């Protein structure tokens, strides 16, 4: 008999729901079968987890991890966690109940799989080498990624776009690819004709690990270096999935994971300033999310669609926000609502609807003040006080209020985020633009000057385009100052390279 409410989250069940769980909880169940969840910081403060860590027994840590209330009323099955760790259920049982593991390779590998914060461990995790190891380079080459013409040209753009060939950018891109190769997932990216004809949960987990590594690489080096690689990976995996066979359970997890990859690819095209290419990937993500009845993935895609269209198709952007709010009613968290109302606020500002902008920002503040939740989707980690200020600043720029915009961006630069480095750089560029529009040429020049060293490591098409426009504006003879001339000279030198 169908329960009236979902036993996991308490949401009301539809009359035709015979699964006993609501759609978001079913999606969460599929997600946890494919890859470990990104858990909140408070997860590791749970008393049984702290005791296990204090005992320096990783097997007991894993058992405490499985039984944590974060996962719901029932512990994670040993079979699921064993699959994450690459061992059998019987082996995991011996690990949890036997003597402490002493083998350092296994300790570090499993701690990294479960994302145990290094500060809680009694051993040191190896730092990722900056230089690509030979076996990692071979993995990338076998995957066909080094054959991409766009990768060779990734650090080169035309002078009027504000880019330039820099060995450092290529170097950091390959360092990021080393991390992707280290997941072991790139072995799947052979020609589709040579790929396995049957897909199991192990392959789905590998694709999920690959998407996670793309996110980490994006945060490290920016989208310019990764966009073409993600496009090729998406094409090859989509073709592979279309031709292979798999069970219904594997198929649902696979569709959700490929939707995740499509959303990540769409974001990379946006940040690389190739927005026209993003829509196809978001459409693909929405379709796959509906195939596997995963409303969380569909809401994510709608949120990115609103970002993509807020300036060019504001009506569509608002429809995307409304669709996401409807779909997430009953299970959405305050942080998700904050993001969606931020998207609406910026869209209203684009069309100079001041009352709509203020209404949306009031909702943003109300939802943001409700705080974070353990069930927040991992991609919401960037919805911080700095991001709220940043979107507010962008909206004020659209409304023709550079003074208010500069105040918002200045608040971000005065309280920098050590984690969201690329966003920090992006909003610093926006501060320079706002200062220029205020007529404060020296602040614009100094702010932009301080960003030039950062661009050797973090490369974003949106940032380089904005800096190129600043160089053009500050280079006008009739508005020249000593600081402006110094920035123009340094910028031109950086472009020449």
SETILUM-18113 format. One record per atom (N, C-alpha, C): residue in one letter; z, y, x. Coordinates in steps of 0.02 Angstrom, whole numbers, plus 50000, padded with zeros to 5 digits. Each point is the difference from the previous one (the first is absolute). Layout:
<lummis>
AZYX/...
</lummis>
This chain:
<lummis>
X500004994050042/X500005006049958/X500005006250044/X499605005049982/X499955006150040/X500625004349993/X500285002350057/X500575004449999/X499795006949975/X500475003549968/X499865006749976/X499955004950057/X500394998650054/X499995004450058/X499894996050064/X499715003350049/X499894996850065/X500684998750032/X500154993950022/X500664998650029/X500095003250069/X499465002250032/X500055002950067/X500155007449998/X499655003749956/X500085007349999/X500245002749933/X500004995749948/X500245002249935/X499485003449956/X499385000650024/X499475003349961/X499834995749938/X499795003449947/X499814996649939/X499354996150011/X499984993749977/X499404995950009/X499545000649940/X499364999750013/X499525000049945/X500064993449961/X499805000149937/X500074994049958/X499584994250025/X499425001650032/X499574994550024/X500164998050071/X500555002550027/X500194998350069/X500374993349999/X499704994850028/X500314993450000/X500244998150070/X500005004950047/X500214998550068/X500755000950011/X500335003949956/X500715001350008/X500155005850045/X499495003350028/X500105005950043/X499475005249984/X500185006350011/X499525005349989/X499475000050055/X499465003649989/X499455000050048/X500205002750068/X500385005650005/X500215002250067/X500414994850038/X500444996449965/X500414995050034/X499584993950019/X499504998449959/X499544994750021/X499625002050062/X499805006450003/X499655002450059/X500454999950061/X500645001949990/X500474999850056/X500104992950025/X500014995349953/X500074992950019/X499414997850042/X499405002149982/X499404998150040/X500045003350068/X500225006350003/X500035003550063/X500474996550049/X500574997849974/X500484997050046/X499774993250025/X499534996849965/X499724993850024/X499525001150058/X499725005950006/X499495001250051/X500265003250063/X500515004349995/X500245003550060/X500705002649987/X500425000650052/X500675002749989/X499975007149972/X500455001849955/X500005006849972/X500265005050051/X499825006249991/X500305005450039/X500645002049963/X500574998550030/X500645000949966/X500315006750020/X500435002849958/X500325006450017/X500504999250056/X500205005650031/X500484999850056/X500664997049978/X500205001249937/X500644997449976/X500024992349997/X499414996950000/X499964992749997/X500424996950055/X499955002950061/X500324996950058/X500755001550004/X500255004249954/X500715001549997/X500374995349952/X499624995649966/X500314995249954/X500474995550040/X500614998949973/X500524996850040/X499814993150028/X499714995349961/X499804993650029/X499495000750056/X499545004849994/X499515001150053/X500355002650062/X500475004749993/X500355002750058/X500414994650034/X500334995649962/X500384994650030/X499554995450041/X499434998349970/X499544995550035/X499745003150065/X499865006549997/X499775003450061/X500565000350052/X500615001249977/X500575000350047/X500124993350033/X499834994549965/X500084993350028/X499444998150049/X499505004350003/X499434998850045/X499674993349987/X499914998649936/X499704993649979/X499415001849954/X499394999750026/X499435002149962/X499884995749938/X500184993550005/X499934995749942/X500425002449942/X500615002150014/X500445002649947/X499765006849976/X499705003850045/X499705006349979/X499444998749950/X499594995050013/X499454998449955/X500274997749932/X500544995950001/X500294997849937/X500285005949961/X500355004650034/X500265005949966/X499435004449975/X499465000250037/X499405003849979/X499734997049935/X499934993449998/X499734996749941/X500435001149938/X500665000250010/X500465000449943/X500195007149982/X499705004850030/X500175007149988/X499845001849927/X500435003949967/X499875002049930/X499365003949991/X499755003050053/X499385003949996/X499434995849972/X500014993550014/X499444995649979/X500054997849928/X500525001949964/X500084997949931/X500594995349991/X500034997149941/X500574995749984/X499984993550039/X499404997650017/X499944993750036/X499815001450073/X500294996250047/X499825000950071/X499264998450011/X499735002750053/X499324998150020/X500004992650019/X499524996149977/X499974993050018/X499894999150075/X500284994650027/X499894998650071/X499264999050015/X499634997249952/X499284998850013/X499635006550011/X500195005349963/X499675006550007/X500145002950068/X500645000450019/X500195003150064/X499744995850058/X500014993449993/X499744995750053/X499265001550012/X499635001349945/X499305001850007/X499905006450039/X500455005049989/X499955006250039/X500104998650074/X500454995550016/X500194998850069/X499564994950035/X499554996849962/X499544995250030/X500314993250013/X500514998149961/X500324993550009/X500044996649931/X500264993949999/X500074996349937/X500685001649969/X500064998049936/X500645001149965/X500564996050034/X499854993950022/X500514995950032/X500225003250066/X499535002850038/X500175003350062/X500455006049987/X499835003949948/X500415005949985/X500714997949980/X500064994649963/X500674997649981/X500414998450061/X499694996850051/X500364998550062/X500185006450038/X499565004949998/X500135006350034/X500605003649968/X500025000049933/X500545003549965/X500684996550009/X500004993350005/X500624996350000/X500184997150068/X499565000550049/X500124997350066/X500305005150047/X500004998450065/X500285004650050/X499555006150008/X500265005450029/X499605006050009/X499384998750043/X499465003349982/X499384999650040/X500105004250063/X499794997250057/X500075003550063/X499325002050029/X499464997249974/X499335001350027/X499795007249984/X499915004150052/X499885007149990/X499355001449963/X499474996350014/X499365001149967/X500074999249925/X500354994749980/X500094998749928/X500455005349969/X500525002050034/X500455005149974/X499625006549987/X499615002250049/X499655006449993/X499454999549947/X499654994349998/X499464999349951/X500275000349929/X500534996349986/X500264999849932/X500345006549981/X500335003350047/X500305006549985/X499475005149982/X499424999650034/X499455004649985/X499684998449933/X499944993649984/X499714998049935/X500425002849943/X500664999450006/X500455002349947/X500155007550004/X499745003350052/X500105007250011/X500745001850005/X500374996050038/X500715001650012/X500025006150046/X500345005449980/X500035005950044/X500314998350067/X499705002350055/X500254998150067/X500735001650012/X500275005249967/X500695002050013/X500504994849976/X499794995449956/X500454994949976/X499974993650041/X499534999450046/X499904993850036/X500424999850064/X500144994050022/X500384999050061/X499544998650060/X499365000649989/X499504999250053/X499495005649992/X499615001250052/X499515005449999/X499334997449978/X499685003749955/X499314998349981/X499525002750053/X499484996350016/X499535002550050/X499635006149974/X499935005150041/X499615005949980/X499274998250005/X499605002749954/X499294998550000/X499665003450059/X499634996350041/X499685003250058/X499465004849977/X499955005550037/X499485004949984/X499324997350019/X499984996350055/X499374997350022/X499854993649963/X499394999249979/X499824994049963/X499994994050047/X500364994849981/X499994993950039/X499324996649994/X499854995850050/X499344996950001/X499894995749939/X500514996049980/X499894995649943/X499925003949936/X500325006049995/X499915004249941/X499295002849998/X499765002250058/X499325002750003/X499494994749980/X500134993850022/X499554994649983/X500004998849924/X500615000349970/X500044999149927/X499615005249963/X500055006350023/X499625005449968/X499264998850008/X499804997950060/X499284999050012/X499734994349958/X500404994649995/X499774994349960/X499955001949926/X500405004749980/X499975002149930/X499395004249986/X499635001950051/X499405004049990/X500135007349995/X500635002250012/X500165007049990/X499735004450056/X499974997450062/X499755004150055/X499265001149995/X499674996249956/X499285000949990/X499855005849954/X500525002949970/X499885005649954/X499755006150038/X499415002649986/X499785006150033/X500495005749988/X500305000349940/X500435005649984/X500635000050043/X500234994050022/X500594999850042/X499865003350067/X499434998750028/X499825003050063/X499955007649994/X499825002349941/X499905007149989/X500605003349966/X500554996149993/X500555002549958/X500315006450026/X499985001050065/X500305006150027/X499505005650008/X499394999349973/X499485005050010/X499795003049934/X500045006549996/X499745003549942/X499645006150024/X499615002949957/X499615005850020/X500455006050011/X499815004650046/X500445005650015/X500185004149939/X499555000649952/X500175004249943/X500504996749954/X500154993650012/X500524996749960/X500675000350035/X500005002650061/X500645000950033/X500244994050037/X499584994950012/X500224994150035/X499785000150072/X499994994350031/X499794999550069/X500154993150025/X499644997750052/X500124993550027/X500625000250044/X500494996049984/X500604999650041/X500164992750013/X500094998350063/X500184993150017/X500684998249971/X500445005049993/X500674998549975/X499974997349930/X499585002849957/X499964997749931/X499754992849997/X499484998550039/X499754993250002/X500554995450027/X500365002350050/X500534996050029/X500534998349949/X500225005049962/X500514998749949/X499724995849943/X499375000749985/X499694995849948/X500024992750020/X499824998650062/X500004993150023/X500714997250005/X500485004550017/X500694997850000/X500224997949930/X499795003849950/X500154998349931/X499674993549980/X499374999150023/X499654993849984/X500334994050033/X500325001150057/X500374994650031/X500554997549954/X500335004749966/X500514998149952/X499704996149942/X499415002149976/X499674996549946/X499824992950022/X499724999550061/X499814993550025/X500604995450009/X500575003050018/X500604996050012/X500264996649938/X499805002249941/X500224996749938/X499694993049993/X499474998750038/X499654993749994/X499534999749941/X499945005649964/X499605000149939/X499265000950013/X499835002650059/X499305001650011/X499564993750008/X500314994350010/X499614993950004/X499614998649937/X500235002849944/X499654999049936/X499365004049996/X499935005150041/X499465004749992/X499384998050039/X499854993749998/X499384997550028/X499465001249948/X499384998250016/X499475000649950/X500204995849939/X499895002749940/X500224996449940/X499744992849996/X499434998650028/X499734993249999/X500434995150038/X500385002650049/X500424995650040/X500724999849975/X500165004049950/X500695000449977/X500184993849959/X500664998949993/X500234994249962/X499775000749927/X499804994349971/X499755000249932/X500564999649948/X500594998150022/X500584999749955/X500545004650027/X500275004249956/X500515004850020/X500684997649974/X500495000150044/X500684998349982/X500465006050008/X500644999049985/X500475005650004/X500095002350072/X499894995750048/X500065002050070/X499495005450017/X499374999149976/X499495005150012/X500165006549964/X500284999549940/X500195006149962/X500545003850038/X500494996450027/X500525003350039/X499705003450062/X499504996850030/X499695002950059/X499645006549983/X499665000149942/X499665006249978/X500525005449987/X500564998249969/X500535004949987/X500285002850065/X500084995750051/X500245002450065/X499505004850031/X499364998649990/X499485004350027/X500025006949968/X500105000249934/X500045006549965/X500615003950025/X500574996650009/X500595003450025/X499875002950069/X499644996350042/X499865002550067/X499535006049999/X499545000049953/X499575005949991/X500435006249985/X500504999149957/X500435005749983/X500375002550062/X500264995350039/X500375002250060/X499535003450049/X499394997350008/X499525003050046/X499795006949975/X499925000749934/X499825006549971/X500535005250016/X500644998149993/X500545004650015/X500015001950073/X499764995450044/X500025001350072/X499425004150025/X499404998749974/X499415003250030/X499585004049951/X500144999649935/X499605003749952/X499404996049977/X499665002649950/X499484996249966/X499344999850037/X499855005050040/X499335000350031/X499834993650037/X500504997350036/X499884994250042/X499964993449960/X500265000049940/X500084993749964/X499554999449938/X499715005549978/X499645000049936/X499434994949999/X499565000350049/X499434995450001/X500224992750008/X500544999050037/X500264993250009/X500254997349933/X500385004149964/X500254997849935/X499434998649951/X499495004150002/X499424998949955/X499684993350014/X499924998450064/X499694993650016/X500454994249981/X500645000750014/X500484994649982/X499984998949925/X500015005449961/X499994999449927/X499374996349977/X499425001950028/X499374996849979/X500014992650016/X500234998250060/X499994992950019/X500494995949959/X500605002649989/X500484996249962/X499814999549926/X499705005349973/X499784999749930/X499464994849991/X499544999750048/X499464995049996/X500284992950007/X500474999350046/X500324993550010/X500354997749937/X500395004549969/X500374998149940/X499534998449942/X499425003349997/X499534998849946/X499694993050004/X499954997350061/X499664993650009/X500484994150005/X500645001350017/X500474994650011/X500304997549934/X500354994550004/X500364997249942/X500755000350014/X500395000549946/X500735000450007/X500314998749933/X500654998550001/X500364998749939/X500135006549962/X500244999349938/X500125006049960/X500555004450032/X500544996750023/X500545003850031/X499785003650063/X499624996550041/X499745003150061/X499525005649982/X499594998949948/X499515005049980/X500335006549979/X500554999649962/X500355006049979/X500285003850060/X500324996350046/X500275003350060/X499445002950042/X499444996450005/X499435002450040/X499715006449971/X499915000349934/X499735006049968/X500465006050011/X500654998949995/X500485005550011/X499965002450072/X499944995450048/X499975001950070/X499365003650017/X499444997749971/X499365003450012/X500005006949966/X500345000749944/X500075006649969/X500395004750047/X500524997350031/X500395003850048/X499555002350059/X499594995450025/X499545001750054/X499505005449978/X499754999549939/X499525005049974/X500325006949996/X500635000349978/X500355006449995/X500105002950070/X500204995850048/X500095002550068/X499355002550029/X499454996549987/X499345002250023/X499815006649969/X500145000849935/X499855006349966/X500395005850032/X500644998850014/X500415005250031/X499725002050069/X499794995150039/X499735001450066/X499375004349995/X499584998749951/X499405004149992/X500185007149980/X500535000849959/X500225006749981/X500265003850061/X500434996850039/X500305003450057/X499495001350055/X499484995950003/X499475001150049/X499495005249975/X500155003149943/X499565005049969/X499334997149981/X500014993849974/X499414996649974/X500134998149928/X500205005149962/X500254998849932/X499494996849954/X499365001350010/X499494997249955/X500004992450001/X500254996950053/X500004992750006/X500614996849967/X500505004049982/X500634997249977/X499974997049931/X499615003149955/X500014997949930/X499834992649991/X499524997650036/X499804992949992/X500594995450014/X500415001750050/X500564995650017/X500555000549948/X500115005949972/X500505000649947/X499784996449937/X499365000449983/X499744996249943/X500104992550011/X499874997850062/X500104992950016/X500734998149992/X500455004350023/X500724998649996/X500224999549927/X499775004649958/X500194999949929/X499754993649967/X499394998050016/X499724993849971/X500404994050021/X500154999550064/X500394994250024/X500704999949971/X500315006049994/X500675000349971/X500004997449928/X499465001449964/X499964997549931/X499854992549999/X499624997550049/X499874992950004/X500664996150005/X500475002650040/X500624996350011/X500585002849960/X499855004649953/X500515002949956/X500575002950041/X499835004450047/X500495003050045/X500015007649986/X500435002349953/X500015007149984/X500225004550057/X500424997450045/X500235004050056/X499415001950046/X499574995250013/X499425001550042/X499525004849965/X499924999149934/X499575004449962/X500265007250001/X500665000849993/X500305006750002/X499905003250068/X500074996250053/X499875002650067/X499285002750005/X499534996049975/X499305002150003/X499895006449960/X500315000649942/X499945006149960/X500295006050037/X500564998950035/X500315005550038/X499535002650054/X499654995450034/X499525002150052/X499385003049969/X499804997549941/X499435003049966/X500155007349982/X500615001449978/X500195006949985/X499965004450063/X500224997250057/X499955003750063/X499285001450018/X499574995049990/X499305000750018/X499645005249959/X500165000549935/X499605004149954/X500325006649980/X500605001550027/X500365005949975/X499625006550012/X499595000450052/X499645006250014/X499305000149971/X499684994249996/X499314999849978/X499934998249926/X500454995949974/X499984997949929/X500705000249972/X500275006049991/X500715000549979/X500154996649934/X499525000149953/X500124996649937/X500114992650010/X499594997050043/X500084992950015/X500664998650035/X500195004550045/X500644999150035/X500584999949952/X500005004549951/X500555000049951/X499994993849956/X499404997549984/X499964993749962/X500294994350041/X499875000050065/X500264994750044/X500765000250002/X500285006050004/X500735000849999/X500294997449934/X499695002049945/X500254997849934/X499964992449993/X499454997150024/X499924992749996/X500544996550041/X500155002850059/X500524997050042/X500695000649968/X500145005749969/X500645000949967/X500074995249941/X499464999149962/X500034995249944/X500114992950025/X499634998150052/X500044993250025/X500684998450030/X500325005150028/X500654998950034/X500595001349954/X499885001749936/X500555001349953/X500434993749993/X500645000750008/X500454994349993/X500204996850066/X499595000850052/X500194997050064/X499925004850059/X499655005649990/X499915004750055/X500655003150023/X500055001550064/X500615003050029/X499925007650005/X500565003650010/X499965007350007/X499535002250056/X499994996450056/X499555001950055/X499274999349980/X499844994949961/X499314999349977/X499825005849953/X500455001649954/X499875005749955/X499945006550039/X500415000850053/X499955005950042/X499295000750029/X499744994550027/X499335000350030/X499485001749948/X500034996949942/X499505001249949/X500025007249975/X500595002849991/X500055007049978/X499785004750056/X500104998150063/X499745004050055/X499235000349997/X499704994249986/X499274999949994/X499775004749943/X500374999949944/X499825004349945/X500105007450018/X500555001650035/X500135006950019/X499455002950043/X499784996150049/X499465002550043/X499355000849961/X499884995549953/X499395000549959/X500015006349957/X500575001349967/X500055006149960/X499895006250042/X500265000050062/X499915005750044/X499265000950017/X499644994650008/X499295000350017/X499605003849947/X500204999149936/X499645003449945/X500375006349979/X500485002350040/X500375006149989/X500375000049933/X500254994149980/X500424999549941/X500725000750024/X500255006250001/X500655001350029/X500564996949959/X499955000349934/X500534997149958/X500014992450009/X499414996850003/X499984992850012/X500304998250067/X499855004150051/X500284998850067/X500765000249998/X500285005249968/X500735000649999/X500334994549958/X499674997949946/X500284994449961/X500024993650042/X499454998750036/X499974994050041/X500515000250056/X500095005850032/X500495000550054/X500714999349974/X500135002249939/X500674999049970/X500144992549992/X499494996349979/X500074992849994/X500094996750068/X499645002650049/X500084997450068/X500725000750023/X500285005949993/X500695001150022/X500494995649962/X499904999349935/X500454995949960/X499984992750022/X499404997350010/X499954993050020/X500234998950072/X499835004750045/X500194999250070/X500764999950008/X500345004149961/X500735000450005/X500344993649976/X499644995849964/X500294993649978/X500054995050057/X499695001550056/X500094996050060/X499544993950003/X500114996050053/X499604994150012/X500314994049964/X499614994749993/X500234993849970/X499804994250046/X500374994749997/X499834994250041/X499334997149980/X499815001049937/X499364997149976/X499415004750012/X500105005650036/X499445004350017/X499464996150037/X499375001149982/X499454996850036/X499985002750071/X499854995850049/X500025002150071/X499565006150015/X499435000849966/X499555005550017/X500315006849983/X500555000149962/X500315006349981/X500455002950054/X500024996850059/X500455002250052/X499865007250022/X499375002349990/X499825006750023/X500205005549949/X500244998049941/X500195004949949/X500705002650017/X500035004650046/X500625002950025/X500045007349978/X500565003250019/X500075007249986/X499455003950035/X499794997750060/X499465003450036/X499344999449963/X499874994249970/X499384999149963/X499995004449938/X500575000449965/X500045004449942/X499845007250020/X500295002350055/X499865006750024/X499275000750020/X499734994850031/X499315000450023/X499505000749943/X500094996049948/X499565000549942/X500095006749965/X500625002449997/X500135006649972/X499625005350039/X500004999450066/X499645004750042/X499254999849988/X499724994049995/X499284999349987/X499825003149932/X500444999049951/X499885002949934/X500005007650003/X500475002850037/X500025007350006/X499385002750037/X499754996250048/X499375002150032/X499445000249949/X499974994849958/X499484999849948/X500075005749951/X500625002249988/X500135005549953/X499925006850032/X499825000250064/X499905006350035/X500655003450019/X500534996250013/X500655002750020/X500184997450070/X499665002450052/X500144997550067/X500715001550023/X500325005249974/X500695001550020/X500474994449978/X499954997949936/X500414994549976/X499814993450036/X499364999150012/X499774993950035/X500304999750070/X499985005650037/X500265000150068/X500744998450001/X500385002549951/X500724998549996/X500114992549992/X499594996949957/X500084992849988/X499834996050063/X499445001650033/X499804996450060/X500495001250057/X500275006150003/X500485001650054/X500634995849992/X500214998849938/X500594995949988/X499894992950027/X499384997649997/X499854993350026/X500034999950076/X499695004950032/X499985000150073/X500695001250030/X500445003349963/X500685001250025/X500454993949991/X499804995249959/X500384993849990/X499514994150007/X499754998850060/X499474995050009/X500244992949986/X499534996049978/X500134992949988/X499794996050062/X500464996050026/X499834995950058/X499564994249983/X499974998249936/X499624994149978/X499305002049977/X499945005149958/X499365001949971/X499675005250045/X499814997950059/X499755004550050/X499335003149981/X499554995949974/X499345002549981/X500065005349945/X500434998749950/X500105004949947/X500295006550028/X500444999350050/X500295005950031/X499465004350032/X499534996850034/X499445003750032/X499565003249947/X499864996349947/X499575002649947/X500295006449970/X500654999949984/X500305005949969/X500105005750051/X500044998450064/X500015005350050/X499345003750003/X499454996349993/X499345003149997/X499955004549938/X500284997549944/X499995004149939/X500415006350009/X500554999650038/X500405006150014/X499585005150038/X499624997650049/X499575004650038/X499485003249953/X499724996149955/X499515002749953/X500325005249954/X500604998549975/X500345004749955/X500175006550037/X500224999450063/X500165005950040/X499385004350011/X499444996750012/X499385003850010/X499815003849936/X500084996649943/X499815003149937/X500495005749983/X500604999850027/X500475005649992/X499825005950044/X499584998750051/X499845005150049/X500434999750062/X500424994750005/X500434999150058/X499634995850051/X499555003250038/X499564996450045/X500374996750057/X500525003450026/X500364997250057/X500374993649981/X500334999949941/X500334993849978/X499504994449990/X499435001749970/X499484995049990/X499774997150067/X499895004450050/X499754997750065/X500534995950036/X500635002250000/X500534996350034/X500114993149968/X500014999949934/X500104993649965/X499444995250016/X499385002349997/X499424995750014/X500004997850073/X500185004550045/X500024998450071/X500484994150014/X500575000249968/X500504994750011/X499774993249975/X499494999949956/X499764993749973/X499494996650044/X499675003750044/X499454997250038/X500204993850041/X500584999950034/X500184993950037/X500104993949955/X500235001249938/X500134994449954/X499364996549981/X499445003649999/X499384997149974/X499704994850046/X500254999650061/X499784994650044/X500264993249980/X500525000049958/X500304993749980/X499934998649926/X500015005149958/X499934999149928/X499375003549977/X499544996249974/X499345002649984/X499864999449925/X499955005749967/X499875000149927/X499435004949987/X499514997749963/X499435004349985/X500195006349963/X500504999549956/X500235005949964/X500285005250048/X500374997750051/X500315004550047/X499475003350045/X499544995950026/X499505002850046/X499555005049963/X499844998749938/X499585004749962/X500375006649989/X500644999649984/X500405006049989/X500075004150065/X500104996550055/X500065003550065/X499345003350019/X499444996749985/X499355002950015/X499905006549961/X500235000049937/X499945006049959/X500445005650028/X500604998250024/X500445005050031/X499695002950063/X499694995650040/X499685002550060/X499455005049983/X499624998449947/X499475004649979/X500295006649976/X500544999749961/X500315006149973/X500315004350055/X500384996750045/X500355003850052/X499535002350055/X499414997150002/X499525002050051/X499585006049982/X500105002849941/X499615005849980/X500225006150041/X499545003450034/X500185005550045/X500395005549965/X499835001449937/X500335005649966/X500734998649984/X500214993650004/X500704998349983/X500354996850060/X499765001450060/X500254996650059/X500675002950023/X500454995550022/X500625001950033/X500064995850063/X500475001650043/X500094996150062/X500164992849983/X500444998849952/X500194993249981/X499404996349970/X499605003549959/X499414996949970/X499504998050054/X499885004550049/X499534998450053/X500244994150042/X500654999650011/X500284994450039/X499894993449963/X500115000149934/X499894993949961/X499274998050001/X499555004749990/X499294998549999/X499784996950066/X500255002750055/X499834997350067/X500264992950008/X500644999049980/X500294993350006/X499654995049954/X499835002249940/X499664995649952/X499324997950028/X499615004850024/X499344998550027/X500044995350059/X500515000950041/X500094995550058/X500164992949977/X500424999649948/X500184993349974/X499394996649970/X499565003749967/X499404997249970/X499534997550055/X499945003850054/X499564997950054/X500274994050036/X500664999249997/X500314994350020/X500224997050056/
</lummis>
